[in-house]
Amino acid sequence: MKKINSLLFSLLLCIALVIISVFLMIQMYQEASAKETAPLQIHLHEAKQTVSLSKTVIETVTIGGIGDILIHDWVYNDAKAAAGYNFKPMFEQVKPLLQQPDVLLANQETILGGKTFGISSYPLFNSPQEVGDALIDAGVDIVSTANNHSLDKGEKGQIASLNYMDQIGLSHVGTYRSHEDKQKLKVITKNGIKIGFLSYTYGTNGIPVPEGKEYLVNLIDKEAIKQEIYRAKGVADVLIMSIHWGNEYQRYPVEAQIELAQFLADEGIDVIFGHHPHVLQPMSWIKAKDGRDVFVVYSLGNFLSGQYHDYKDIGGMATVEITKEVYDGGKKITINNPQFYPTYVSNKGLKQYRIVPLQNAASYGLKNAENKYKEIQQHMLGGLK
């Protein structure tokens, strides 16, 4: 009986092992089949986004210009101080205005030769050097020096003036010490925009430029101007011309100014600041031959002087915005938003000279100041389209 039970147990065990083996073989077969039919998982690099390298960069700068700094004896006598001269109070009322532009140009009509050459007034001017310090303090960045009074004290007086400007850090353009000095282009970079400055005058009041030293002052000569513009365009984004022209005390430009302005525009100048008439002449747009809009102020008048009446004591600051757009393949310069801020030179009995905003001039003795302000704004801005 025991043998029968042992045999039966062995048989059942064998059957169980066979069943288990068959089950395992079927499972292995199914897993193998699954591996053969499963899709291959390919891990690719993540797709990269394409970033265009082309982009447009836009920079903007505001350029300002003021008129003649013409220091008559009444003005420098009023500026006398215990030690030297102090012209800073004369600019105090317009200092916040003058500091608004990014770059400001003034026409320094008289040389800053200082005491060595004798301080003097009309007809042969030589001003205290402290005028330059007052200009910097007020916000002026650069002065034009090519005008009919450039050689009032000869070559030595002019060089002394330039030396002092360099000493105090006042940039200047239009008169030079040597031929090499003249070849150095005057470029100021602001807000990423390179601004080139040029300055020329119709003459020097009959004072001859020494032979062989034509570099001393830039006289208006179309061929010379054309060549300098060509050189300046190679390094500057925008070109500003300060030019001494026109008829004194005439409130509108003559044909010669209009013709020369068109020439300057066609050659590549972007902004023209005119000087010499000692009264304001209107602002205007000129269409250059290449299609550019060029801005011109035919005269900025007197900003600080001893002259008065008949509009000779009214000046102002003109400003324009210059936009530089850089893109793949080139750049574009646009001039827009011209503004004018009239000023008035007040005094009390030829003392206490102060430059004040014209709209505030009633407080400084100017009659009908409000109407005068409206008149001047119409005179300067009325011709703009």
C-alpha positions as CSV (number, residue, x, y, z in Angstrom):
1,M,0.0,0.0,0.0
2,K,2.8,2.3,0.9
3,K,4.4,1.5,-2.5
4,I,1.2,2.4,-4.3
5,N,1.0,5.7,-2.5
6,S,4.6,6.6,-3.2
7,L,4.2,5.8,-6.8
8,L,1.1,7.9,-7.0
9,F,2.8,10.8,-5.3
10,S,5.7,10.6,-7.8
11,L,3.4,10.5,-10.7
12,L,1.5,13.6,-9.5
13,L,4.8,15.4,-8.9
14,C,5.9,14.6,-12.4
15,I,2.6,15.8,-13.9
16,A,2.9,19.0,-11.9
17,L,6.5,19.6,-13.1
18,V,5.4,19.0,-16.7
19,I,2.5,21.5,-16.3
20,I,4.8,24.1,-14.7
21,S,7.4,23.6,-17.4
22,V,4.8,24.0,-20.2
23,F,3.5,27.1,-18.5
24,L,6.9,28.7,-18.3
25,M,7.8,27.8,-21.9
26,I,4.5,29.5,-23.1
27,Q,5.2,32.6,-21.0
28,M,8.8,32.9,-22.3
29,Y,7.6,32.5,-25.9
30,Q,5.0,35.3,-25.4
31,E,7.6,37.6,-24.0
32,A,10.0,36.9,-26.8
33,S,7.3,37.6,-29.3
34,A,6.4,40.9,-27.6
35,K,10.0,42.0,-27.8
36,E,10.2,41.2,-31.5
37,T,7.1,43.2,-32.3
38,A,7.5,46.2,-30.0
39,P,8.4,49.5,-31.8
40,L,12.0,50.8,-31.5
41,Q,12.2,53.8,-29.2
42,I,14.5,56.4,-30.8
43,H,15.6,59.2,-28.5
44,L,16.2,62.3,-30.7
45,H,17.9,65.6,-29.6
46,E,15.3,68.2,-28.6
47,A,14.4,70.4,-31.5
48,K,16.3,73.8,-31.3
49,Q,14.5,77.0,-31.8
50,T,15.8,79.2,-34.6
51,V,16.6,82.7,-33.3
52,S,16.9,85.3,-36.0
53,L,20.2,87.3,-35.6
54,S,18.6,90.2,-37.4
55,K,17.4,93.0,-35.1
56,T,16.8,96.7,-35.2
57,V,18.5,99.0,-32.7
58,I,17.1,102.5,-32.2
59,E,19.0,105.3,-30.5
60,T,17.9,108.9,-30.0
61,V,19.7,112.1,-29.1
62,T,18.5,115.7,-28.7
63,I,20.7,118.4,-30.3
64,G,20.4,122.0,-29.2
65,G,21.8,125.3,-30.5
66,I,22.0,128.8,-29.1
67,G,23.1,132.0,-30.8
68,D,25.9,134.5,-30.4
69,I,27.8,134.9,-27.2
70,L,28.9,138.5,-28.0
71,I,30.5,140.1,-25.0
72,H,30.3,143.9,-25.2
73,D,32.0,146.1,-22.6
74,W,28.7,146.6,-20.7
75,V,28.4,142.9,-20.3
76,Y,32.0,142.2,-19.1
77,N,32.0,145.2,-16.8
78,D,28.9,143.9,-15.2
79,A,30.7,140.5,-14.7
80,K,33.6,142.0,-12.8
81,A,34.3,140.3,-9.5
82,A,36.8,140.6,-6.7
83,A,39.0,138.3,-8.5
84,G,38.5,138.3,-12.3
85,Y,35.1,137.9,-13.8
86,N,32.0,135.9,-13.1
87,F,29.4,135.4,-15.9
88,K,27.6,132.5,-14.3
89,P,24.8,134.5,-12.8
90,M,23.9,135.8,-16.2
91,F,22.9,132.2,-17.3
92,E,21.3,131.1,-14.0
93,Q,17.7,131.6,-15.1
94,V,18.1,129.5,-18.3
95,K,20.5,126.9,-16.9
96,P,17.7,124.3,-16.5
97,L,16.6,124.9,-20.1
98,L,20.1,124.6,-21.5
99,Q,20.8,121.4,-19.7
100,Q,17.8,119.6,-21.4
101,P,19.5,118.7,-24.7
102,D,22.0,115.8,-24.8
103,V,24.4,118.0,-26.7
104,L,24.3,121.8,-26.9
105,L,26.2,124.1,-29.3
106,A,26.8,127.8,-28.9
107,N,28.4,130.4,-31.2
108,Q,31.3,131.9,-29.3
109,E,31.4,135.2,-31.3
110,T,34.3,136.7,-29.4
111,I,37.7,135.2,-28.6
112,L,38.6,134.3,-25.0
113,G,42.1,135.7,-25.2
114,G,42.0,137.0,-21.6
115,K,43.9,139.9,-20.0
116,T,47.1,139.3,-21.8
117,F,45.7,140.8,-25.0
118,G,43.6,143.4,-23.2
119,I,39.9,142.9,-22.6
120,S,38.1,144.9,-25.3
121,S,34.7,145.4,-27.0
122,Y,33.6,146.5,-30.5
123,P,35.1,146.6,-33.1
124,L,38.0,144.3,-32.0
125,F,36.6,142.0,-29.3
126,N,38.6,140.1,-26.7
127,S,36.7,138.6,-23.8
128,P,37.5,137.4,-20.4
129,Q,38.3,133.7,-20.3
130,E,35.8,133.2,-17.6
131,V,33.1,133.3,-20.3
132,G,34.1,129.8,-21.2
133,D,33.7,128.6,-17.6
134,A,30.2,130.0,-17.5
135,L,29.2,128.3,-20.7
136,I,30.4,124.9,-19.4
137,D,28.5,125.5,-16.1
138,A,25.3,126.4,-18.0
139,G,25.4,123.2,-20.1
140,V,27.2,124.1,-23.3
141,D,29.1,121.2,-24.8
142,I,30.8,122.7,-27.9
143,V,31.2,126.2,-29.4
144,S,31.7,127.3,-33.0
145,T,34.5,129.7,-33.4
146,A,34.6,130.5,-37.1
147,N,33.1,134.0,-37.4
148,N,33.9,137.5,-38.5
149,H,35.7,138.2,-35.1
150,S,37.9,135.2,-35.1
151,L,41.1,137.2,-35.9
152,D,40.2,140.4,-33.9
153,K,43.5,139.8,-31.9
154,G,45.4,138.1,-34.6
155,E,46.8,134.6,-34.6
156,K,48.2,134.8,-31.1
157,G,44.9,135.9,-29.6
158,Q,43.0,133.1,-31.3
159,I,45.5,130.5,-30.2
160,A,45.3,131.7,-26.6
161,S,41.5,131.4,-26.8
162,L,41.7,127.8,-28.1
163,N,44.3,126.9,-25.5
164,Y,42.0,128.1,-22.7
165,M,39.1,126.2,-24.1
166,D,41.2,123.0,-24.2
167,Q,42.3,123.7,-20.6
168,I,38.8,123.8,-19.3
169,G,37.4,121.1,-21.5
170,L,35.2,123.2,-23.8
171,S,35.1,121.6,-27.3
172,H,35.4,124.0,-30.2
173,V,35.3,123.9,-34.0
174,G,36.0,126.3,-36.8
175,T,39.4,127.8,-35.9
176,Y,42.7,125.9,-35.6
177,R,46.4,126.2,-34.6
178,S,47.9,124.3,-37.5
179,H,47.1,122.3,-40.6
180,E,47.3,119.1,-38.6
181,D,44.9,120.5,-36.0
182,K,42.4,121.4,-38.8
183,Q,42.4,117.8,-40.1
184,K,41.1,116.4,-36.8
185,L,37.4,116.0,-37.2
186,K,35.2,117.1,-34.3
187,V,33.0,114.2,-33.3
188,I,31.0,113.8,-30.1
189,T,29.4,110.5,-29.3
190,K,26.2,110.5,-27.3
191,N,23.6,107.7,-26.8
192,G,25.4,105.6,-29.4
193,I,25.2,108.3,-32.1
194,K,28.3,109.9,-33.5
195,I,27.7,113.6,-34.1
196,G,30.1,115.5,-36.4
197,F,30.5,119.3,-36.1
198,L,31.6,121.7,-38.8
199,S,31.9,125.5,-38.7
200,Y,32.5,128.1,-41.4
201,T,32.3,131.9,-41.8
202,Y,31.8,134.3,-44.7
203,G,34.8,136.4,-43.6
204,T,36.9,138.1,-40.9
205,N,35.8,141.8,-41.1
206,G,38.6,142.5,-43.6
207,I,41.4,141.2,-41.4
208,P,43.5,139.1,-43.8
209,V,44.2,135.5,-42.9
210,P,48.1,135.3,-42.9
211,E,49.4,133.7,-46.1
212,G,50.2,130.1,-45.6
213,K,48.0,129.9,-42.5
214,E,44.6,129.4,-44.1
215,Y,44.0,126.8,-41.4
216,L,43.5,129.5,-38.8
217,V,39.8,130.0,-39.7
218,N,37.4,128.1,-41.9
219,L,36.2,130.5,-44.6
220,I,33.2,129.5,-46.7
221,D,34.4,127.7,-49.8
222,K,32.2,125.2,-51.4
223,E,34.9,122.9,-52.5
224,A,36.6,122.9,-49.1
225,I,33.2,122.3,-47.4
226,K,32.4,119.5,-49.7
227,Q,35.7,117.8,-48.9
228,E,35.3,118.1,-45.2
229,I,31.7,116.8,-45.3
230,Y,33.0,113.8,-47.3
231,R,35.6,113.0,-44.7
232,A,33.2,113.5,-41.8
233,K,30.5,111.3,-43.3
234,G,33.0,108.4,-43.1
235,V,33.1,108.6,-39.3
236,A,30.0,110.3,-38.1
237,D,26.3,109.3,-38.2
238,V,25.0,112.8,-38.4
239,L,26.5,116.2,-39.3
240,I,25.9,119.6,-37.8
241,M,26.9,122.8,-39.5
242,S,27.4,126.0,-37.6
243,I,27.7,128.7,-40.2
244,H,28.2,132.5,-40.1
245,W,26.3,134.1,-42.9
246,G,23.5,136.5,-43.9
247,N,22.9,140.2,-43.3
248,E,23.1,141.8,-39.9
249,Y,19.7,142.8,-38.3
250,Q,17.7,141.3,-41.1
251,R,14.9,139.0,-39.8
252,Y,14.6,136.8,-42.9
253,P,17.3,135.0,-44.8
254,V,18.6,136.3,-48.1
255,E,18.8,134.3,-51.3
256,A,22.5,133.5,-50.7
257,Q,21.7,131.8,-47.4
258,I,18.9,129.8,-48.9
259,E,21.1,128.7,-51.8
260,L,24.0,127.8,-49.5
261,A,21.7,125.9,-47.2
262,Q,20.5,123.7,-50.1
263,F,24.1,123.0,-51.1
264,L,24.9,121.9,-47.6
265,A,21.9,119.7,-47.4
266,D,22.7,118.1,-50.8
267,E,26.2,117.4,-49.7
268,G,25.2,115.6,-46.5
269,I,24.7,118.1,-43.7
270,D,21.7,117.1,-41.4
271,V,21.3,120.2,-39.2
272,I,22.3,123.8,-39.9
273,F,22.6,126.4,-37.2
274,G,23.0,129.9,-38.6
275,H,24.6,132.9,-36.9
276,H,25.7,136.5,-37.6
277,P,22.5,138.5,-38.2
278,H,22.1,139.2,-34.4
279,V,18.4,138.7,-34.7
280,L,16.3,135.6,-35.1
281,Q,15.6,134.1,-38.5
282,P,13.1,131.3,-39.1
283,M,13.5,127.6,-38.9
284,S,12.8,125.5,-41.9
285,W,13.0,122.1,-43.5
286,I,15.0,121.5,-46.7
287,K,14.6,118.5,-48.9
288,A,18.1,117.2,-49.9
289,K,18.7,115.7,-53.3
290,D,18.8,112.2,-51.7
291,G,15.4,112.7,-50.1
292,R,16.5,113.4,-46.6
293,D,14.8,116.1,-44.5
294,V,17.4,118.6,-43.3
295,F,16.7,121.0,-40.5
296,V,17.9,124.6,-40.7
297,V,17.7,127.6,-38.4
298,Y,18.8,130.6,-40.6
299,S,19.8,132.6,-37.5
300,L,19.7,132.0,-33.8
301,G,20.2,135.7,-33.0
302,N,22.1,136.9,-29.9
303,F,22.0,134.8,-26.8
304,L,24.1,137.0,-24.6
305,S,25.2,140.5,-25.8
306,G,25.1,144.2,-25.0
307,Q,22.8,144.9,-27.9
308,Y,19.2,145.8,-27.3
309,H,15.9,146.9,-29.0
310,D,14.7,145.9,-32.5
311,Y,14.8,142.2,-31.6
312,K,18.6,142.2,-30.9
313,D,18.0,141.3,-27.3
314,I,15.8,138.3,-28.1
315,G,17.4,134.9,-28.8
316,G,16.7,131.4,-27.9
317,M,17.5,127.7,-28.1
318,A,16.5,125.5,-31.0
319,T,16.4,121.7,-30.5
320,V,15.7,118.7,-32.7
321,E,15.6,115.0,-32.0
322,I,17.9,112.7,-34.1
323,T,17.0,109.1,-34.3
324,K,19.5,106.4,-35.5
325,E,17.9,103.1,-36.7
326,V,20.4,100.3,-37.2
327,Y,19.3,97.2,-39.0
328,D,20.8,94.4,-41.1
329,G,22.3,95.9,-44.1
330,G,22.4,99.5,-43.0
331,K,21.2,102.4,-40.9
332,K,18.7,105.3,-41.2
333,I,19.0,108.8,-39.6
334,T,15.8,110.8,-39.1
335,I,15.4,114.4,-37.8
336,N,12.2,115.3,-36.1
337,N,10.4,117.2,-33.4
338,P,11.9,120.7,-33.8
339,Q,11.3,123.0,-30.9
340,F,12.2,126.6,-30.1
341,Y,12.6,128.2,-26.6
342,P,12.8,132.0,-26.9
343,T,14.9,134.0,-24.4
344,Y,15.4,137.6,-23.5
345,V,18.5,139.5,-22.3
346,S,17.5,141.8,-19.5
347,N,19.5,144.5,-17.8
348,K,18.9,147.4,-15.4
349,G,20.8,150.4,-16.5
350,L,23.4,148.3,-18.3
351,K,23.9,146.3,-15.2
352,Q,22.5,143.0,-13.8
353,Y,22.5,141.3,-17.2
354,R,20.4,138.2,-17.1
355,I,19.2,135.8,-19.8
356,V,15.6,134.8,-19.0
357,P,12.9,132.8,-20.7
358,L,10.9,135.2,-22.9
359,Q,7.6,134.1,-21.4
360,N,8.9,135.3,-18.0
361,A,10.4,138.5,-19.3
362,A,7.6,140.8,-18.0
363,S,9.1,140.3,-14.6
364,Y,12.3,141.7,-15.9
365,G,10.9,144.8,-17.5
366,L,9.9,143.7,-21.0
367,K,6.6,145.3,-22.0
368,N,4.0,143.0,-23.7
369,A,6.2,140.0,-23.1
370,E,3.3,137.5,-23.6
371,N,2.5,139.0,-27.0
372,K,6.2,139.1,-27.9
373,Y,6.5,135.4,-27.0
374,K,3.7,134.5,-29.3
375,E,5.1,136.6,-32.1
376,I,8.5,135.0,-31.8
377,Q,7.2,131.5,-31.8
378,Q,5.2,132.2,-34.9
379,H,8.2,133.8,-36.5
380,M,10.4,130.8,-35.8
381,L,8.1,127.9,-36.1
382,G,5.4,129.2,-38.5
383,G,7.2,128.1,-41.6
384,L,7.7,124.5,-40.6
385,K,5.5,121.9,-42.3
